[in-house]
Each structure stands twice: as structure tokens, then as C-alpha cells.
Amino acid sequence: MQFLPPEDAPKGEEGKNYLYTRVRLAWYYRPSDVSERTVTDPRLLLAAIYSEVCDINQLRAKCHVVHRDKISDLSGWKKRPDRFYFNRLFDPYIKKEFEVIPSHDVRNLPDNIRDVLTSRYEFVVAEKEVIPDLTDNIRLCDSCQEWCPSADSVLCDRCKKYFHMRCVQPPLIAKPSRGYGWTCAPCSRQHDEEVDSHEIRHATPLGVKQTRSNAPAARGRGRPRKDKSLAEKEENLPVKHFNMWPFRYFGQHTVAEDTLDPEDLIFPRTASRIGPKYQATVAAAPEPYSTPPEIEERGTDHTVEVLGIINTFTESELAEAEDIKKRLSDDADLQTSVDWLTEVIRRLSEAAMDGAMPSVKITPMRLEKWKKSETPYKDKEWSRSEIVAFEDAIQQHGPELRAVRDEVATRSIYEVVRFYGLWKSVKQGEETRRRKATGPPPKPISRQYKSIAEANDGQRVGHADDDSSIIAQPSKTPSCGACRTRESKTWWKAPKGLPTNILCDTCGSNWRKYADLNVRPLREESVPLTKARDKREGTPLAGPSTKRARTSISAHSTPPPTISIAPQNRCLACLKSGLPGKVLRCKQCQFRVHAGACGAIVDPTAADSWVCELCENEETLEASINPDCLLCPRPSNGEKRRRIAEKKYWPPPDSFLRACKPTEGQGWLHILCAVFTPELTFTDASRLRLVEGLSTISRHKWTTRCWLCAEVEGAVIRCSDCSKEFHASCAWKQGHKFGFEIQPVKSSRRDSTTTVTFKGETGCMNAIISCKEHDHSKRDIYDLCETNEGGETALQVYCQAYKQAPVGQAHGLLRKARRLDAMLNLRSAEAQLLVFKQPPTPIVEPECYRCHSQFSPAFYRVTDSSFALNGHRSGEEVWMCHRCHFELNETNTGKSMGMMVS
């Protein structure tokens, strides 16, 4: 837009002798930078009425930005380098997009306004809904033959003529509501006459129905021949500018006559926020408050502490005050201290008001009216050790003074804040004295050269080598973060998130010009498990290969991929690293785990703000604040108190045992305990939420001693390969094998057995816990975080297939009641078998004889002594549900039927 001299160049004719060192650049936005929608065309831009002044050495290249209507062959335009186009404008202050149309397309304007608009500006910026009104033919009022702006005019629905709202008789106060039309007086009169005459019959217009045909569309004469000369002419077409801008706003909130003023603002505007919709209605001012006579007025000498009345002293009182000040202290440093002088003035003023000037004393402590205890008027001197600790803390924490106070434990936060101000002023004074001793700073580069001859002899301004984005000396083995090439004349800095921090010349130029990167995906280089097992113990898996490396490299061969240096998190379940989207890190406690191993469904863009469920529960309090697992032994209170005193998390976030899930009773269970205990299920297996079935665990598991920790508390699980029983958490701490094994299923049992397919293997998946003493090399056991082709972990596949509660059959309370019924029936059957030494009798569920319902809070036995009920034999047990019992008692029909309900 404009080349400018240095910022410190003088104004006027003398400033013309300076070289241009700055440039004013018009601002264009990429659509993806200002909106959430994706735009596939990297050549499409959004214009803006916004400019920025930059140093001339920040210019990268020259490009052509043309309006879409100026381009005849868009595909050919985009094939040429450094060619962009725009058709909309984005305002960075309103955060809104506007349409951009050529100014000569605006027709609905008076001639004088349209001539000024087209002579000054090449384009017009307006809202999308205003464009049809602007590009329509000029609208004149049928009454006064003057221009009708859309805001002040109304359209007749029959004759399609426009009228000023003030020209209509009577004048219109407002436009018709949406969905209603308006007709002028002659059209209304003509319509009434036609209706009264009953002679005109309005026929329903029949639309011409187009016949569908299977014939191919008419073929044109081919694609127009590309004309290179036409494309070059389009680049050099003249564009009108007024005050360096080719467009201005002429939309809904513009007064057309203001366009004639050359000083009128050209920026987009919004609706005015004036009126009762935006302003508050303030009530009338209240009556002035009158102070009761018995209440003392505030602000008098009795309620305000007087800090000093030295300005009211006479000459003799001032001389006496000077003598008193000299008698108080002979220390020169103390006599120049601001705190000491402030206290002296305060004490002298109080003594003068009380008439006791000679008896003034300055003590280290003073009693203020609004405080219960005395406070020192000056801080105690800082020792050398305290100053050293303070400076070390400032170097480590910066101006975070509460953290500094923790390092300097002998001082309060108030003393630290006061000393920080004093220490900072001393440092600034030393810096000022050093600058005065060394002289003024050197003259800026822009003021050193006044002519081109002098500039050519000195440093070149705007040279490409001055670009801070170019890396002069890359590493010994450079590799482009996008295309993996290792050879390039120039290396550029790469954006974050790529495997390396440099880009080759081609990728760097494409990124800086078009924000386009052709990133080639990394190949996962993982060592097969069979090869890893074959290596001897102590041999590194990434050791040098025994094969001789190839020395000749083909010109067309693909260079080997480089090792990714992108930041990764290490999962605490499988001890493998992954990208932040796959391995989540808790924002508060730094707990790290694969998303599939904890049932977390997180948007990749919000992975940095993920919080584990225990930390989230501290805010929401949806479950118990006691995070101890209900199936594991309780930790000792000493261990918990120690971690709480050290301000650490419990359970510790450096172990997978921090991954817990809430139960239906608002308790907590380890994910390991919930998954590897067969009796437990999840209400939502995809997210591993709300563990159910805790009451169905057999009594044997609760009363068995753990083989590892020798504790009876908690519920144990059994080893898959031996008879040892232990807690799941104890087995995890001891390094036992946790995983999933797929067993083949016979064809005759496939209909009755749930089968899954994982990594090409189909069968019944079983949860396996095996002691570390057993040999697992000959078994295919999948780890917790091992993923299939779809990205699902083995834990996810197992839980979704076998740990999902039947939520579609009944609600949670009914499922819990059924589990309790089954448990009570089982215990009663066991007791009957033990006491009577005979098989238990089958339990018959009661059924109401009236409504035949089997579900009721209570059933009542009905004894019939006179006749049979609904086909029941006399003496047979007949039941009635609670609702029927209540209805019979209310209507008093039970007595009439001659039955007795017990």
C-alpha cells in the first residue's frame, strides 16, 4: 500500500532524504484462520479493511490478489504460483463476513451518489441480504419521483411500485409484518370492485410441467481455449483506490448521503446499541440522606487518623520540631528513611494537637486505632542469607512472590512484597548508573545512512539473510518435517506438531505462502515380539544390525523415515509412548494412560484439558470423596496422611491403579478389579462407567486370604494357571501378567457363545491373570492397550462384548433388586439344604388372582371359605397384589365377597 521512511525520521522535506525502511501492508485472512469451517482451496482469501506497518525486511515475496469477478479462468489462475483471489471481506472487530461486489453493479442509487461511489472505489462491501436491493434497478417513489431507500420505502404487492412511507395517505408508521403484503390505494380500490362485481373469476395458474427425459444433456462447443495474454491482462487491470483502499462499506447501516463526504469512515458497521433494549431504566434519584443528630458524622477528627499537620506549624513550632527530630536519633541512614520520617511527622502532629510536643518518643512499635495489636513502622533489616535466598527464588520463580515467600520462610508475605519493590528499585538504579557511565545507546540503523551511496557501502536493508525464519546451520542430519527430504539449499523453521523442526525450501515456501503442507505419514517401526524374545538378555532391541548396510542409494529411492521427536506421553498401563491424542495426561495430577484403557472419549483438540475421574470428582462430588477401591485392602492411615501432608495425590498418579471408576453405590473400584472380576458389569461398557454387581461376589472371595499381601480384607481373584488367589492390585504391583486370550469356539456352540474378532483372530475372549512364574511365551495373550486395525484396545473389545449390563431390559434399581432376590433365594436354598439335608423345594413366585401381576411391593394371602375364586380350588393359596388389596379395602367390597385377607 505504501512505502515509509524510518519511524524516527523527521517530518517534512528533510524526511524525504531517508531510505524506505518500512512498508504498509494490506491484511488478508485465510478462511480457516477466522472461522471453524474448512476450505479446501488454499488460494481463497478474505479481504479486510485493515493494514499494518512492518519493517521492509519482513517482506517475503510478491503475490497477486484479485477479486473473483476479475478472473475468467479460475483453474488456470490457481495453477500459476503466487496467485490468490477473494470474494468476501472479514472485519476483525465485528467478527463478521461481508460480500464484496464491483461498484458498477450497484444500480439502486441516485445518480450523484452512484457516480461518486464508482469513481472512487472499485468494490463495495455489504451484507449478503442487502446485495439484491443494491443490484436492483433504481427504485423511485411513485408519488414524489425521488429515490426510495429500502429502509424508508414500501412495495405494493399488486402493481409492484415503490412508495415512501411518508408519501402514503395516511402515512405508514411501520412496514407490514413478515408474511403480510401491502397494496396502494388504487390497487385496493380495484380489488374491491372486482370482488363486488362477481364477474371476474380468478383462475388457478397452471405451471408448465417439464417432462423428464433420459437423453444426455446438450453438449457445448467445448472448453474455451486458454489465453495467456488474457491472464496477463487480468493481472495488470487497473484498480481504483481512494485513500489507498479499493473498497468501502455500503450496507445496511450506511447513510447514502454520507458517501459524498471524503472523510466518511469506510469500515463495516453494526446496529446502534441505543434504546430500551440495551440501556437500563434508572429510577429517580432518592431523597438526600439526613444524618440523625445522635449519630456522629463521619470524616471528623474523631473518626479520621491525622497523619500530619506540619503545614499548620508556626516558625517557633517548626524550630521546636526540628530539635525534637535531632534528639530522637543520630543515625544518618535513619534520618533519611521515609518510614522513619513518616512516623516522626505523625507523632509530632499528635503531640501538637494534645499539647505535649517535648515528650515525643519513637518506638519500634506503634498502636493504630483500627488494629488490636501494635505493628512495626519499619521492617527488620534483611540478613545476607535472606537476601541470597530471595534472589535465588526470584531467579527461579520470577515475580510470583508467594512462591518466593515459601523459599524465604523467615519473612511474611507483606515483608517480601515491600522488599521486592525496594530491591527492584535498587537494581533499576544500578542499571541507570551503568548506562550513564557507558554513554548513550548507539544510533539506530535507520538514522545512520541518508543516501543510497552511503547505504550501499554499509549493511543492506531487507536482505534475505536477515530472515529470522531461515535456519543458517541445521543439524548434521537434517530432515524435512513434511516430505522427509534430506537435501535442500535453504532450511526453514517448521510449525509445531511435525516430526522435525525444519522444512525444506519447497515445503517452507508452500507453508508460508499458502499454509499448505504435504505431510507424509510416519511408518510405525516396532520390533516384533518373536524377534525381541529371541534376543539375548541384556542386548538392546535397537542395537546395530548384523547385515551390511547399503552404500549406494538410488536416485528414485525413498529416504528412510526419521524418528519422531513430537512430544509424547508414556502410558502407565503398557509403558509405551504415544501422541497426546491417544495417550491422555491428566491436567491436574499428570496421570497418563491410553484413552482406550480408561474408557475416555476425548476430542483430539481438547486432549490437553483432559482430567481424570478422581480429579474431576473433587470438583463435581458425584461420588464418594474416599477414592479407596472397595475390592482391595484399605491403605494404612499413616501412608495416606503422609501423602496428604506432602500435598500428593492418593492413589498415587505414577501407577495405573489411579485409574478408578465409580460404582452404583457412589464408591470407587480400580479398572483392573472391575474388568477382571467376572461378577461385575458396566452400565456403559464403552466408557467403563458405573460398575454394577458388587453384591453378587461370592462370600468365598471376601473371606479368602490374599497369597501376596496376606490380608483377608477385600475380594480376591484366582490365577488362571494355578490355585493361588490374590487381589488384583497386589498382582499388578508384583508384575503378574494381565491380558486377554481368545479361545476357539466349536461350530455347535457359536450360537450360544459370544464371540469377538481381534487382530484377525475369532473366538471367545477371556480375561487372564497369571503369576509371573508361569511361562507365557507359547500363548498369545493380548495386553490391555494392544489395539486392532480399528484403533480399539483389547480392554475395550472385551468390555463391550462381555461386561455390558442389560440396561435395555430393566432400569438400574430393578436390576439391583433382581440381583438381591437371586442372592437371597440362593442363600435360603443353601440353608435349607444344610439344615434338613434334603434338596430345596422350588420357590413359586406369587401371582395376583385378579390382575395376574407378578410384581408388587407386597403380596397378601387370600383365604376363601365359601366359594372358589377364579377357578382356584378351596384351600389352595391365593395371592393378591398391593394395588388390588388397596382397591378392595377402599370400596369395601371385600366384606361383600365373604373373603378374608391376611
Secondary structure, 3 states (H helix, E strand, C coil): CEEECCCCCCCCHHHHHCCCCEEEEEEEECHHHHCCCCCCCCCEEEEEEEEEEEEHHHCCCCCEEEEHHHCCCHHHHHHCCCEEEEEEEEECCCCEEEEEEEHHHCCCCCHHHHHHHHHHCCEEEECCCCHHHHHCCCCEECCCCCECCCCCEEECCCCCCEEECCCCCCCCCCCCCCCCCCCCHHHHHHHHHHHHHCCCCCCCCCCCCCCCCCCCCCCCCCCCCCCHHHHHHHHCCCCCCECCECEEECCCCCCHHHHHCCCCCCCCCCCCCCCCCCCCCCCCCCCCCCCCCCCCCCCCCCCCCCCCCHHHCCHHHHHHHHHHHHHHCCCHHHHCCHHHHHHHHHHHHHHHHHCCCCCCCCCCEECCCCCCCCEECCCCCCCHHHHHHHHHHHHHHCCCHHHHHHHCCCCCHHHHHHHHHHHHHHHHHHHHHHHHHHCCCCCCHHHCCCCHHHHHHCCCCCCHHHCCCEECCCCCCCCCCCCCCCCCCCEEECCCCCCCCEECHHHHHHHHHHCCCCCCCCCCCCCCHHHHHHCCCCCCCCCCCCCCCCCCCCCCCCCCCCCCCCCCEECCCCCCEECCCCEEECCCCCCEEEHHHHCCCCCHHHHHHCCCHHHHHHHHCCCCCCCCECCCCCCCHHHHHHHHHCCCCCCCCCCHHHCEEEECCCCEEEHHHHHHCCCCEEEECCCCEEEECHHHCCHHHHHCCCCCCCCCCCCCEECCCCCCEECHHHHHHCCCEEEEEEECCCHHHCCCCCCEEECCEEEEEEEEEECCCCCCCCCCEECCCCECCCCCEHHHHHHHHHCECCCCCCCHHHHHHHHHHHHHHHHHHHHHHHHHCCCCCCCCCCCECCCCCCCCCCEEEEEECCCCCCCCCCCCCEEEEHHHHHHHHHHCCHHHHCEEEC
